[in-house]
Amino acid sequence: MAHTILVVDDEPDLELLITQRFRKEIREKALHFVFASNGAEALAKLGANGETDVVLTDINMPVMDGLTLLTNLNDAYPLLRAVIVSAYGDMTNIRTALNRGAFDFITKPIDFQDLAITLEKSIREVKARKAADADRERLMAIRKELDVARRIQESIVPRRFPAFPGRDEFALHASMRPARAIGGDFYDFFLIDEHHLAFTVGDVTGKGVPAALFMAVSRTLLRSTGTRGVPPDECLRFVNEVLCAESVPAMFVTCFYGVLDPRTGVLEYSNGGHTPPCLLRQGGRVETTPLTGGFFLGAFEGTSYERGTIQFAPGDTLVVFTDGISEAADLAGEQFGEDRLAEGIAALAGASAEELVKRLGDTVDRFAEGAPQADDMTLLALTWAPERQ
């Protein structure tokens, strides 16, 4: 495609000289020249002729001079490049033109070899600016799509708290903060029936769009299976088989899935390769939830999962988290670690589930001291019989 050069000069013989000098480029459709006799005519032709790459303009012209034209070009045509033509030694006007946005200049009488080099350099600059502008447009489109994806992802996980108004046998709160616009962590909770509360926290490998898609599939499978009242170990086994059947390369999810009977405080759970949750006893002691065996989901067909049981005492709180919490690092690269996490949880004995999630997240942020978040961070706290403490 030919690059369009708009030549603005009131000397009538200049058009003939240029078309003769660049006849080969014109014939091969490498360059296309348009001519105007003053700045006002040039602006009209810019509006009528579509995309122009370079404006080659004299300074002294009737109706509208070259310096005034430059001022108009900057606002209306930011991607094109302007080359000024001035008398040799007219540094005052040349400096003014450069200050108004001219890309380069040539002097009269015109050296056409120098003009050819200057036009080539100007066209390269225009191509680079157009490519950068196109990249910015693509980036803005991607950002808009990611923003939509983020809002969709936020709508997937429950965000309304208190989660179950009117139920005083338990209190539950959760938060999720992706490392990027969207992430691979998730949490969920729902009532299977009046006497069984199910909840889950998961962490998909990787970050960004692939992890978010896998997260949405995993969360949907867990919820659809769990709502049928399937025991935790069987729930993870079934979801694992479905995910393995999809055969998504290098994608898997760790998952903790539990079902609480609010009448008795008995929690049945199964752990699919997830970091063991912490159990904060009402007196301030922190216990690590025993592992139940079973790999992460989506990696190995035929994996079996075991079921564990925890007996809550009134006021006990289970804290489920993803490794983005325990592995959060400060500016020196030191990780928060599970010992600090346990200490932070113990210091919040007696706090509500909501307060625990918020204050524990603040503790991790203070430790990081402004270091970039490297992984998605999710916390879920479940307290049984908070009114009976």
ZINORNOR-V44648 format. One record per helix or strand of 3 or more residues. SS is the DSSP state (A for helix, B for strand). FROM is the first residue (numbers start at 1). TO is the last residue. If there is no record, write none. Layout:
BEGIN
ss: <SS SS>
from: <FROM FROM>
to: <TO TO>
END
This chain:
BEGIN
ss: <B A A B A B A B A B A B B B A A B B B B B B A A A B A>
from: <3 14 23 31 39 54 66 81 91 104 112 170 185 196 208 232 253 266 278 286 308 317 323 337 353 377 386>
to: <8 21 27 36 48 58 76 87 99 108 156 177 193 204 226 246 261 272 280 288 311 321 326 346 368 384 388>
END
